[in-house]
């Protein structure tokens, strides 16, 4: 059985976004700057949205 590389990328991005969300919450609890993490999560969310749209437009 061959795995879909796009499905893998989507799952990986979702996992990374969850990790970043956790890191942002921890930074906020410790009253530290979370701007870099916020930017990174926004970029990953945009990439995820683009990938999901591309996959759904490729579907028959």
TARAKA-V148356 format. One record per residue. N is the residue number from 1. PSI is psi in degrees with one decimal (* if undefined). Layout:
{{N | PSI} {N | PSI}}
This chain:
{{1 | 126.6} {2 | 135.0} {3 | 147.4} {4 | 116.7} {5 | -32.6} {6 | -40.3} {7 | -39.1} {8 | -44.9} {9 | -40.1} {10 | -47.5} {11 | -41.2} {12 | -44.0} {13 | -41.4} {14 | -40.8} {15 | -41.6} {16 | -39.3} {17 | -41.7} {18 | -42.4} {19 | -43.4} {20 | -39.2} {21 | -42.1} {22 | -42.2} {23 | -40.0} {24 | -44.0} {25 | -40.6} {26 | -43.7} {27 | -41.4} {28 | -40.5} {29 | -35.8} {30 | 8.3} {31 | 40.3} {32 | 162.6} {33 | 127.7} {34 | 17.6} {35 | -43.8} {36 | -41.9} {37 | -37.6} {38 | -43.6} {39 | -44.4} {40 | -42.6} {41 | -36.7} {42 | -41.0} {43 | -41.6} {44 | -38.0} {45 | -41.4} {46 | -42.6} {47 | -41.2} {48 | -46.3} {49 | -43.3} {50 | -43.9} {51 | -42.2} {52 | -43.2} {53 | -42.8} {54 | -40.8} {55 | -39.0} {56 | -28.2} {57 | -23.7} {58 | -20.1} {59 | 142.3} {60 | *}}
